[in-house]
Amino acid sequence: MSGSNFVDYVKIFCRSGAGGNGSTHLHRDKLTMKGGPDGGDGGRGGHIIIRANSQLWTLIHLKFSRHIFAGDAGSGSQSRSTGYDGEDEVIEVPLGTVARDAETGEVIFDVTDDGETKILVQGGRGGQGNWHFRSSTNQTPRYAQTGGERVERAVILELKVLADVGLVGFPSVGKSTLLSVVSAAKPKIAEYHFTTLVPNLGIVAYRDDRSFIMADIPGIIEGAHEGRGLGLRFLRHIERNPVLLFMVAADSDDIHKEYQVLLNELKQFNPELLDKQRLLAITKSDMLDEELITEIKQDLPEIPYVFISSIAQKGLAELKDMIWKAINE
């Protein structure tokens, strides 16, 4: 997914369809001058429906279609005939999309399984015809129920990337390079900050035809939870990853401190992120000799770690083993 085509946040205005009115018809034919009530029910107004589609990776198709209206229903008629239902509007979204009320920020629901459908805005109910209101004391009711009104709602759709492991690290630490080496993904790579402007996904092949999905999240900087750098825009993508792989470069001044800064940014954004499995990869370690590696090990966080070099293809098998074990725990 290219930077120009990746959209993970849209605000849309939705309006469901109005329900049809019930009919007040009284039965008449050439043999019946004063028949009883036979008015049918009105149809149901069209719903606005969200459907998850595993073939979609972005919300760009909604960027310029932000007003979505469902169809109105038809009224009931004679012979207890029910009016037609309003046409539903189905919005296709990527897996991992969250729907929020635009006014309150409340989460309405999310969709994570291919083909999963949920009603975003309910259509108006159909009104009951006068046939329903007959009684022993009122055998010819000349009234019926009106259809339910349209429902209008402003909704925010947010995409949170679904992956087994998310890469967390400062800019230019080697996240995109790692993804390009262990998968077929081709993220943009360059020696300057914020090369990665959108999340990139790659399928990483493992032993015995097994695989897992890795997500390269745009680089975090200190203060990201306050919106600095790329800030809040991409921190939410980490919420969907059960395993977080922290990446710190071997030439960092203080690997442990850098890890703590990253951890703090996640904590400030969402404390629940600290409950996820955490792993550590020390990147660019081809520049280290055994003596330096031994020295660095003395001050590493107490989580599983591995020294890797994507360019030199060093430690990648051990990294995959560590990730696979964490995913299955």
Buried (B, 14 or more C-beta within 10 A) or exposed (E): BEEEEBBBEBEBEBBBBBBBBBBBBBBEEEEEEEEEBBBBBBBBBBBBBBBBBEEBBBBBEBEEEEEBBBBBBBBBBBEBBBBBBBBBBBBBBBBBBBBBEBEEEEEBEBBEEEEBBBBBBBBBBBBBBBBBBBEEEEEBBEEBBBBBEBBEBEBBBBBBBBBBBBBBBBBBBBBBBBBBBBBEBEBEBEEEEEBBBBBBBBBBEBEEEEBBBBBBBBBBBBEBBEEEBBBEBBBBBBBBBBBBBBBBBBEBEEBBEBBEBBBBBBEBBBEEBEEBBBBBBBBBBBEBEEEEEEEBEEEBBEBBBBBBBBEEEBBBEEBBEBBBEBBEE
